[in-house]
Amino acid sequence: MYLYETHCHTKKVSACSSLTAEEIVELYLANGYDGVFITDHFLNSNTTVHKTHPNACYKEKIEAFCEGFREVKDLAGKRLKVFFGLEYTYRGTDMLIYGWTPEQLKELECILSMRMSSLPDFCREAGVLAIQAHPFREAHYIDHIRLFPTAEGVEVFNSSRGELCNTLAEFYANAYGKIAIGGSDCHHIEQKILSGLAFEEEIHSEQEFITALRQGKGKIIKQENVLVK
Protein backbone atom coordinates (compact mmCIF):
# COMPACT_ATOMS: atom_id res chain seq x y z
CA MET A 1 0.00 0.00 0.00
CA TYR A 2 1.06 3.58 -0.70
CA LEU A 3 0.39 6.16 2.00
CA TYR A 4 -0.43 9.82 1.35
CA GLU A 5 -1.06 12.75 3.66
CA THR A 6 -3.93 14.88 2.34
CA HIS A 7 -3.87 17.86 4.73
CA CYS A 8 -0.64 19.55 5.86
CA HIS A 9 0.43 23.15 6.55
CA THR A 10 3.83 24.83 6.31
CA LYS A 11 5.21 27.45 8.67
CA LYS A 12 6.28 29.43 5.62
CA VAL A 13 2.70 30.16 4.52
CA SER A 14 0.23 29.08 7.23
CA ALA A 15 0.49 31.42 10.22
CA CYS A 16 -0.75 28.73 12.64
CA SER A 17 1.85 26.13 11.64
CA SER A 18 5.31 25.52 13.10
CA LEU A 19 6.30 22.92 10.48
CA THR A 20 9.41 23.74 8.48
CA ALA A 21 10.06 22.06 5.15
CA GLU A 22 12.76 19.95 6.81
CA GLU A 23 10.36 18.79 9.53
CA ILE A 24 7.65 17.86 7.02
CA VAL A 25 10.02 15.68 5.01
CA GLU A 26 11.42 14.10 8.19
CA LEU A 27 7.95 13.49 9.65
CA TYR A 28 6.44 11.71 6.68
CA LEU A 29 9.49 9.70 5.70
CA ALA A 30 9.85 8.47 9.29
CA ASN A 31 6.21 7.38 9.31
CA GLY A 32 6.35 5.48 6.04
CA TYR A 33 4.44 7.87 3.80
CA ASP A 34 5.00 7.94 0.06
CA GLY A 35 3.64 11.43 -0.48
CA VAL A 36 2.12 14.53 1.07
CA PHE A 37 -0.28 17.21 -0.11
CA ILE A 38 0.67 20.68 1.03
CA THR A 39 -2.63 22.46 1.70
CA ASP A 40 -1.63 25.82 3.14
CA HIS A 41 -4.24 28.32 4.25
CA PHE A 42 -5.27 30.37 1.24
CA LEU A 43 -5.29 34.17 0.92
CA ASN A 44 -8.71 34.38 2.59
CA SER A 45 -7.50 32.57 5.68
CA ASN A 46 -4.73 32.43 8.30
CA THR A 47 -1.85 33.04 5.93
CA THR A 48 1.52 34.75 6.37
CA VAL A 49 1.38 36.17 2.84
CA HIS A 50 -0.36 39.43 3.71
CA LYS A 51 2.38 40.23 6.25
CA THR A 52 5.32 39.17 4.12
CA HIS A 53 3.94 40.78 0.91
CA PRO A 54 1.56 43.54 2.10
CA ASN A 55 1.66 45.61 -1.09
CA ALA A 56 1.78 42.79 -3.61
CA CYS A 57 -0.82 42.27 -6.32
CA TYR A 58 -2.87 39.07 -6.46
CA LYS A 59 -0.49 37.20 -8.78
CA GLU A 60 2.48 38.14 -6.62
CA LYS A 61 0.64 36.91 -3.54
CA ILE A 62 -0.07 33.59 -5.24
CA GLU A 63 3.64 33.27 -5.98
CA ALA A 64 4.34 33.83 -2.27
CA PHE A 65 1.54 31.43 -1.30
CA CYS A 66 3.24 28.65 -3.28
CA GLU A 67 6.61 29.11 -1.57
CA GLY A 68 5.84 26.66 1.23
CA PHE A 69 4.89 23.93 -1.23
CA ARG A 70 7.95 24.58 -3.38
CA GLU A 71 10.32 24.50 -0.40
CA VAL A 72 9.02 21.08 0.67
CA LYS A 73 9.06 19.72 -2.89
CA ASP A 74 12.60 20.91 -3.54
CA LEU A 75 13.88 19.50 -0.26
CA ALA A 76 12.09 16.16 -0.66
CA GLY A 77 13.55 15.49 -4.08
CA LYS A 78 12.83 11.89 -5.06
CA ARG A 79 12.49 10.71 -1.47
CA LEU A 80 8.89 11.85 -1.01
CA LYS A 81 6.23 12.91 -3.50
CA VAL A 82 4.93 16.41 -2.76
CA PHE A 83 1.61 17.54 -4.22
CA PHE A 84 -0.09 20.93 -4.36
CA GLY A 85 -3.40 21.86 -2.78
CA LEU A 86 -4.94 24.61 -0.70
CA GLU A 87 -7.38 25.22 2.13
CA TYR A 88 -9.98 27.84 1.23
CA THR A 89 -11.85 29.50 4.09
CA TYR A 90 -15.09 31.34 4.75
CA ARG A 91 -15.61 32.47 8.36
CA GLY A 92 -14.08 29.34 9.85
CA THR A 93 -15.57 26.94 7.30
CA ASP A 94 -12.87 25.28 5.21
CA MET A 95 -12.67 23.57 1.84
CA LEU A 96 -9.68 21.48 0.76
CA ILE A 97 -9.11 21.96 -2.96
CA TYR A 98 -7.00 19.65 -5.12
CA GLY A 99 -6.18 19.96 -8.81
CA TRP A 100 -5.32 23.58 -9.54
CA THR A 101 -1.71 24.35 -10.37
CA PRO A 102 0.07 27.45 -9.07
CA GLU A 103 -0.06 28.97 -12.56
CA GLN A 104 -3.80 28.32 -12.85
CA LEU A 105 -4.38 29.95 -9.46
CA LYS A 106 -2.79 33.15 -10.72
CA GLU A 107 -5.72 33.51 -13.13
CA LEU A 108 -8.39 32.80 -10.51
CA GLU A 109 -8.62 35.96 -8.44
CA CYS A 110 -12.40 35.59 -8.81
CA ILE A 111 -12.48 32.84 -6.18
CA LEU A 112 -11.61 35.33 -3.44
CA SER A 113 -14.98 37.03 -3.87
CA MET A 114 -16.92 33.87 -4.64
CA ARG A 115 -19.63 32.61 -2.30
CA MET A 116 -18.59 29.40 -0.56
CA SER A 117 -21.81 27.78 -1.78
CA SER A 118 -20.74 28.43 -5.39
CA LEU A 119 -17.16 27.22 -5.01
CA PRO A 120 -17.73 23.41 -5.15
CA ASP A 121 -19.62 23.61 -8.45
CA PHE A 122 -16.98 25.98 -9.85
CA CYS A 123 -14.32 23.46 -8.87
CA ARG A 124 -16.15 20.48 -10.33
CA GLU A 125 -16.68 22.25 -13.66
CA ALA A 126 -12.92 22.91 -13.78
CA GLY A 127 -12.10 19.26 -13.07
CA VAL A 128 -10.93 20.19 -9.58
CA LEU A 129 -11.93 18.42 -6.36
CA ALA A 130 -13.46 20.27 -3.39
CA ILE A 131 -13.59 18.45 -0.04
CA GLN A 132 -15.19 20.07 2.99
CA ALA A 133 -12.64 19.85 5.81
CA HIS A 134 -13.63 19.02 9.41
CA PRO A 135 -17.24 20.20 8.79
CA PHE A 136 -18.33 19.92 12.43
CA ARG A 137 -15.35 21.72 13.95
CA GLU A 138 -16.19 24.03 16.84
CA ALA A 139 -14.06 27.01 17.91
CA HIS A 140 -14.52 30.44 19.46
CA TYR A 141 -14.05 32.12 16.06
CA ILE A 142 -16.68 29.98 14.29
CA ASP A 143 -20.11 31.55 14.75
CA HIS A 144 -21.98 28.49 13.48
CA ILE A 145 -21.47 25.22 11.62
CA ARG A 146 -22.03 25.45 7.88
CA LEU A 147 -22.49 22.44 5.60
CA PHE A 148 -22.08 22.55 1.83
CA PRO A 149 -23.62 19.40 0.31
CA THR A 150 -22.48 20.40 -3.20
CA ALA A 151 -18.88 19.62 -2.19
CA GLU A 152 -17.81 16.32 -3.75
CA GLY A 153 -16.30 15.03 -0.54
CA VAL A 154 -15.98 15.31 3.20
CA GLU A 155 -12.98 14.93 5.49
CA VAL A 156 -14.53 12.31 7.76
CA PHE A 157 -11.44 11.71 9.88
CA ASN A 158 -9.24 14.62 10.89
CA SER A 159 -6.65 13.52 13.41
CA SER A 160 -6.47 17.02 14.87
CA ARG A 161 -10.17 16.93 15.83
CA GLY A 162 -12.12 15.02 18.46
CA GLU A 163 -14.32 11.95 18.17
CA LEU A 164 -17.62 13.87 17.99
CA CYS A 165 -16.45 16.06 15.10
CA ASN A 166 -15.27 13.04 13.12
CA THR A 167 -18.30 10.86 13.91
CA LEU A 168 -20.69 13.56 12.70
CA ALA A 169 -18.58 14.13 9.58
CA GLU A 170 -18.70 10.43 8.73
CA PHE A 171 -22.48 10.32 9.22
CA TYR A 172 -22.88 13.40 7.01
CA ALA A 173 -20.69 11.97 4.23
CA ASN A 174 -22.52 8.63 4.27
CA ALA A 175 -25.95 10.29 4.25
CA TYR A 176 -25.09 12.34 1.18
CA GLY A 177 -22.99 9.71 -0.59
CA LYS A 178 -19.83 11.80 -0.57
CA ILE A 179 -16.21 10.92 -1.18
CA ALA A 180 -14.72 10.31 2.27
CA ILE A 181 -11.11 11.14 3.11
CA GLY A 182 -8.87 11.28 6.16
CA GLY A 183 -6.18 13.82 6.89
CA SER A 184 -3.88 14.89 9.69
CA ASP A 185 -4.44 18.65 9.35
CA CYS A 186 -0.83 18.68 10.49
CA HIS A 187 0.64 21.91 11.89
CA HIS A 188 3.32 20.58 14.28
CA ILE A 189 5.85 17.75 14.18
CA GLU A 190 4.73 16.62 17.65
CA GLN A 191 1.22 15.65 16.45
CA LYS A 192 0.45 12.29 18.04
CA ILE A 193 -1.87 10.75 15.44
CA LEU A 194 -1.42 10.98 11.68
CA SER A 195 -3.95 10.21 8.97
CA GLY A 196 -4.38 10.33 5.21
CA LEU A 197 -5.22 7.77 2.55
CA ALA A 198 -3.72 4.47 1.45
CA PHE A 199 -3.90 3.32 -2.18
CA GLU A 200 -2.99 0.00 -3.75
CA GLU A 201 -1.41 1.84 -6.67
CA GLU A 202 1.12 4.66 -6.55
CA ILE A 203 -0.18 8.20 -7.08
CA HIS A 204 1.94 10.32 -9.43
CA SER A 205 -0.06 13.53 -9.77
CA GLU A 206 -2.91 15.57 -8.33
CA GLN A 207 -5.15 14.47 -11.22
CA GLU A 208 -4.41 10.79 -10.55
CA PHE A 209 -5.39 11.41 -6.93
CA ILE A 210 -8.69 13.01 -7.98
CA THR A 211 -9.46 10.20 -10.42
CA ALA A 212 -8.74 7.54 -7.82
CA LEU A 213 -11.05 9.18 -5.29
CA ARG A 214 -13.84 9.56 -7.81
CA GLN A 215 -13.47 5.85 -8.57
CA GLY A 216 -14.00 5.03 -4.91
CA LYS A 217 -10.39 4.15 -4.18
CA GLY A 218 -8.41 5.11 -1.09
CA LYS A 219 -8.58 3.76 2.46
CA ILE A 220 -8.43 6.11 5.44
CA ILE A 221 -5.39 5.49 7.62
CA LYS A 222 -4.83 6.32 11.28
CA GLN A 223 -1.45 5.75 12.90
CA GLU A 224 0.70 6.92 15.77
CA ASN A 225 3.49 9.34 14.94
CA VAL A 226 6.74 7.46 15.51
CA LEU A 227 8.54 10.74 16.29
CA VAL A 228 6.40 11.28 19.40
CA LYS A 229 7.68 9.34 22.39
N, C-alpha and C positions, 0 to 999 in steps of 0.2 A: 504493500500500500504506500501511496505517496501522500505526505501530509502538508497542508497549506494553511497558514494563518490568513484570515480574511479581514482582520480589523486591528490595525496597529498605527500608533502615532509617534512622530519624531519630535524631539526637543527643538529641532531647528525651526519647525513650522507650527506645531501645536503648542500653545502657551501652557497647557496643563500637563505636558509630558516632560519627563526627565530623561527619556531614552535617547542616547547618542547613536549615531550610525554604527559605531563599534559595538555597542551593547546589543543592538538589535541583531546584528550578525552573530555575535557570540551566543545570545539567548536561543535563537532558533536552531542554530547548528547543534548546540549542546543538547537540545531536546528532540533531535531527530527529524526536524522539519525539512522539506524539500524546497519550500518557497514561502514567501510572505507578501501580502498586499499592504502597501503603505497607503493608509486612508486618513491623511491629515485633515484637520478641521479646515473647512473651506473659508473663503473670504467673508462669509456671512456668519462666522462662528468664532470660536476662541483661538484665533490665529495670531502668530507673531508678526505677520506680514505688514500690518498697518503701522506697527511701531518701527520696524526695520526699513520700510519703504513708504513713509507717510505721504510723500508728494508724487508717488508713481502713478502712472495711468493704469488702466485695467490690465493690459497686456503685460506690462512690466510687473505688476503684482502677481500675475499667473506664473511668470518666470520665477519669481521669488518663492511662490507657493510650491513649485516643483523641486526646489533645492533639497528638501529633506529626502524625497524619493531618490533623487539622483545621487546624493551622497551615499545612501545605503546600497544602491545598485552598483555604484563604482567600487565601493569597498568589498562587496560580496563577490564580485567577479563571477567565476564559474562555480563557486562553492555553494551558492544559494540563489535560487531564482527570486527576483524582486519584481513585483508587478505594481502597476499604478492604479490608484482609486482615489476617492475623496469622500468626506463626510459632510454633507450639506445640512444646514440647520435652519429651522424656523422656530424661534421662541422655545428652545429646549427640545424640540422634536427633530429627530435626526434621520437622514436617509443616506445609506451607503450606496455609492454609485460606482459601477465598474464598466469600463469599455471606452470611455473617452480618453484620447491621448492628450498630452500637454499642448500640442499644437492645435488640436480641435478646441480645447478649452479657451484658447486665446480669442476664438471667434464666437464665444458663447456668453458674452456679457449679459445677454437677455435673461439668463437664469437667475441673476441676482435680484431681479425685480419680479420674478415669476411667483405665482401663488404655489404653495407647497402641494395643493390638491391637483395642480396642473402638471407638476414636474414628472410624476411617474409615467403618464401618457407621452409626454415629450421625450422622455428617455426611451421608452419602448419603440416609438416611431423612428428613433435614431439608431436602433439596434443595441441600445445600452440598457444595462440592468439596474433597476432601483430596488433596494432592499430596505425596508424600514428597520432601523436599529433599535434595540431595547425599547419596544413601543410602550411598555408599562413602567418605565423608569419614573421614579419620584425624586424630586429635589426641591430645595427652597426657591430656586429660580424658574421652576416649571409651574405655570399657573394652573394648567390642567392637562390631562392626558388626551392626546389627539391620535386618532387612527386613520390611516389612509389606505382603504381597501384596494385602490387601484395600483398600489405598489405590487410588483410581481412576486416579491418575497418578504419574509420576516426573519429577523435574527431571533431564533427561538431559544438559543442558549448563548448568553453573554457571561463569560466567567468573571466579569467585574461586577455583576449584579447578583441580587439575592434570589432565593428559590421562588418566591411569589412572583416576581417580575418575569422570570423565565417560564414558570408554569402557565401564567396567563398568556404569554407570547406564543407558547406552543399550542394552547387551546385555540387562540385566535387564528393562527396559521392553518391549523387543521380544519377549522370551521369554514374558512374561505378558500381552502385548497391551494394555499400559497407554497412557493418554494421555501424550504426551511434551511437555514444555515446556522452554524455556530461560529463564534469569534471570541477572541480574548479581550478586545477593546484595550489592548495593552498600552500602558503609559509609563510603566516602571519595570525595571529588570527584576525587582523583588516580588512580582506578582506570583501568588502561590499556585493558581490553577490556570492552565492554558487551554485554549480551544481552537477551533478551526474545522477544516473538512479533510477527509481522507478519500482519495480516489484510487481505483485500481490501475488507472492509466496515468502517465505523467502529463501534467499541464504545462504547455509551452508558451501560452499567451493569454491575455485577458479575454479574447474572443473564444478561445477553447474552453476557458473557465465558464463563461456565460452559456455556451452551447451544452456543456456537460450538465450544468444545473437545470437548464430547460428540458433536458432529457431525463431528469429525475436521478441523476448520479450524484454522488457525494454523501459520505457518512459523517455525521457530527462527531468530533473527538473531544474528549475531556481528559486531561492528564496533569499530574503534578509537575511543577517546574523543578527540574533537577538542580538548578542553581540556588534554590532556596533550601536551607538546611532545616 
